[in-house]
Amino acid sequence: MSGILLLVAARFYISLGEQIHPDEAYYWVWSRYLDWAYYDQGPGVAWYIAMFTHLFQESWWVLKLAALVALAVVMALLWSAGRLLGLGWHRSTIVVVLFYLTPGVFLGSDLIMHDTPFLMAWMLATWSMLHYLRHRRAVYLYVMFVAIGLGALSKHSMAIFVMAWLLWLVFQKHEYYLWRSPHVWVGALIVLVLLTPIWIWNLDHNWDQIDAIRYLRSAGGGQRQSSTGSLIFGQLFLFSPLWFLAFALLWFYLLYRFFRELQWPPLRRLWREHNLRTFLRLFSIEVRQQLTNWWMVSRRDGQLVNISIAEQELNRRSALWFIFWQASFVILFFVVMSRTSVVQANWLIPGWPAILLLMGAYLPFHKGALHLVRSVWQKGYGALILLGSLPAIGISLFALYGYQIDQQLGLRLPDQAFLQFRTAGYREMIAQLEQVRRQKYPNAILIANRYQDAAIAEWYLRDTRPGRVASMNISQKNQYSYWPSLEKGQDYLIFASSENGLTPVDPFLFIWLDYMFESVTTADEQTVTHQGVLVKKYRYWYARNFRMAWYEVLQIYLDRLAILDLMPSMRGYNKHLKAANAAASGDNLMTRMLRLQKCYEPDYLEMLGNWLLNKQSAPRCEAHKLL
């Protein structure tokens, strides 16, 4: 445990000086406005953050503490799971170190996300199931089901654990008694009860979380496009290219062993009879010769029973196959999903502990009666895993210190290659915007376009200007869609940002502002540099007198004017729009009509035609006609 604390302390030291990540700020905002659940996920991460901020304070180090406490818990459970699998002290320690060194874990472990409590719950469920398979005590089944419920409160992906568990049970017929066990069905009921907050929120919000899951809100709503290549390519960097290769080789070997065991006569008879005693009687002759007359005392469902070492070995194999099917199902599930959806590489992280446990089970660094021979391939496999740590460490070092490495080696890489600047510049951007608001537009309310910008602004203004920073939510639906946003008659200082120097500042926003407000003043694009690198672009608009939301503007266009674009010949049947036929060429009629969305009444249609024909200035509507 002291070694785990040392690794966590080292990660905290490395994170010093980093700014808060936009997604961290988003979930922190959730913790300020606690609810039964949220559009994106359940309430788990919000409750977890709120526990730390209420115990301490709302500060950067508290969020890092919450994230790294979870990392310590996950690594401790992973080490204990290795011991339960029979890996021993040395191999269990190696598995924990490998998990810590994976770039995806090392670089993301200091971020407080919905994955933080989710991974704790996932690992607790795995650990408790391994404990049950070792000791056969029903209490560990209940711990597993409680962990499943808590994990589902943090992330919907906890359902994958359940599906992997069911798949393992299908192929382990000597465990079929679990189907009839009352503990399993009571545990399933406990899960449903623990999910009550999610049921309550969805009943109040028309089951909107189903849409969030269906359209993969957390991946930007990507649908009907393959991302399998990027998913596999991402594993090479987030996991380690050599470890990815090592697991692929091991997976095919274990799959071969699985089908070989299906041909083993005792196992075939077991599948036919579902009789554990029969299987033990016909168990491997070699194992029985090595371990005869060895007995251990254990508990099964609260009763003392004698278990032979043969049954102990059977339990160990059952646990090993449980880990195998968990790792396999996580990978296969997301690979299949990636065929038609955008799947992010970090979504496979819950399967990494199982992958590393399987790899650790075949490392040559162990002792024991069952593993007296270390084959040449096993030694080579161990060398491959150890060598895999080198690219993993290299990837993490470049992500943390890429700019310094580039300067020393003279590589002259583009600024966008330096991931260490991903969160840089937000503090300076928000400070400049707040200064502009106070000096030039004191009556305006600061509001963001993207939800990430709104969360970042609320974080950096939490001491100087308490309260919510809203989001206009033009880009996509998220939790801000359920919170108060624009109020009619109010002035706003709207801002939008770009995270690097190549991407322009949200051009989609420009189209709507002139139609939503009485007047809009646009500022020039601003930049923020860090260590001589352009890290952020942003722009702000001073918008007076909010009148209607962007979707109301679009509704007016679709209701009154879209047919004229979709069926141009219709213009000839409207005497007020005959002039539009002559002026339509060389201009975007939709854009011109959107300029006149405020004047959709029949009296203004003739003015529209004259404007399109004569290129005159756009007619304006009276305020009372806009409401």
GIZIQUI-V582707 format. One record per backbone hydrogen bond with DSSP energy under -0.5 kcal/mol. CO is the residue of the C=O (numbers start at 1). NH is the residue of the N-H. Records with the same first field share a line. If there is no record, write none. Layout:
CO=NH ; NH
//
This chain:
1=5
2=6
3=7
4=8
5=9
6=10
7=11
8=12
9=13
10=14
11=15
12=16
13=16
15=18
21=25
22=26
23=27
24=28
25=29
26=30
27=31
28=32
29=32 ; 33
30=33
36=43
41=38
43=47
44=48
45=49
46=50
47=51
48=52
49=53
50=54
51=55
52=56
57=59
59=63
60=64
61=65
62=66
63=67
64=68
65=69
66=70
67=71
68=72
69=73
70=74
71=75
72=76
73=77
74=78
75=79
76=80
77=81
78=82
79=83
80=84
81=85
82=87
83=86
87=91
88=92
89=93
90=94
91=95
92=96
93=97
94=98
95=99
96=100
97=101
98=102
102=105 ; 106
103=107
104=108
105=109
108=111
111=113
113=116 ; 117
114=118
115=119
116=120
117=121
118=122
119=123
120=124
121=125
122=126
123=127
124=128
125=129
126=130
127=131
128=132
129=133
130=134
131=135
132=136
136=301
137=140 ; 141
138=141 ; 142
139=143
140=144
141=145
142=146
143=147
144=148
145=149
146=150
147=151
148=152
149=153
150=154
151=154 ; 155
153=44
155=158
156=159
157=160 ; 161
158=161 ; 162
159=163
160=164
161=165
162=166
163=167
164=168
165=169
166=170
167=171
168=172
169=172
171=173
172=175
173=176
175=178
176=179 ; 180
177=180 ; 181
178=181
181=184 ; 185
182=186
183=187
184=188
185=189
186=190
187=191
188=192
189=193
190=194
191=195
193=196
194=197
195=198 ; 199
196=200
197=201
198=202
199=203
200=204
201=205
202=207
203=206
205=208
207=210 ; 211
208=211 ; 212
209=213
210=214
211=215
212=217
213=216
216=219 ; 221 ; 222
217=220
222=342
227=231
228=232
229=233
230=234
231=235
232=236
233=237
234=238
235=239 ; 240
236=241
238=104
240=244
241=245
242=246
243=247
244=248
245=249
246=250
247=251
248=252
249=253
250=254
251=255
252=256
253=257
254=258
255=259
256=260
257=261
258=262
259=263
260=263
261=264
264=267 ; 268
265=269
266=270
267=271
268=272
269=273
270=274
274=276
275=279
276=280
277=281
278=282
280=283
284=288
285=289
286=290
287=291
291=294
293=295
294=309
296=307
298=305
300=303
303=300
305=298
307=296
308=312
309=313
310=314
311=315
312=316
313=317
314=318
315=319
316=320
317=321
318=322
319=323
320=324
321=325
322=326
323=327
324=328
325=329
326=330
327=331
328=332
329=333
330=334
331=335
332=336
333=337
334=338
336=339
337=340 ; 341
338=227 ; 228
340=224 ; 225
341=343
344=347
345=348
346=349
348=351 ; 352
349=352 ; 353
351=355
352=356
353=357
354=358
355=359
356=360
357=361
358=362
359=362
360=363
364=366
368=371
372=374
373=375
375=379
376=380
377=381
378=382
379=383
380=384
381=385
382=386
383=387
384=388
385=389
386=389
387=390 ; 391
388=392
389=393
390=394
391=395
392=396
393=397
394=398
395=399
396=400
397=401
398=402
401=405
402=406
403=407
404=408
405=409
406=410 ; 411
414=417
415=418
417=419
418=421
419=422
423=426
425=429
426=430
427=431
428=432
429=433
430=434
431=435
432=436
433=437
434=438
435=439
436=440 ; 441
437=441
441=444
445=493
446=470
447=495
448=472
449=473
450=454
451=455
452=456
453=457
454=458
455=459
456=460
457=461
459=462
461=465
468=470
470=448
478=481
479=482
480=483
487=490
490=546
491=445
492=494 ; 543
493=447
494=541
495=449
496=539
498=537
504=506
506=509
507=510 ; 511
508=512
509=512 ; 513
510=514
512=515 ; 516
513=517
516=547 ; 548
519=544
520=522
521=542
526=538
528=535 ; 536
530=533
533=530 ; 535
534=501
536=528
537=498
538=526
539=496
540=523
541=494 ; 543
542=521 ; 544
543=492
544=518 ; 519
545=518
546=489
549=552 ; 553
550=554
551=555
552=556
553=557
554=558
555=559
556=560 ; 561
557=561 ; 562
561=564 ; 565
562=565 ; 566
563=567
567=570
568=571
569=572
570=573
571=574
573=575
574=577
577=580
578=581 ; 582
579=582 ; 583
580=584
584=587
587=589
588=592
589=593
590=594
591=595
592=596
593=596
594=597
596=599
597=600
601=604
602=605 ; 606
604=608
605=609
606=610
607=611
608=612
609=613
610=614
611=615 ; 616
622=625 ; 626
623=626 ; 627
//
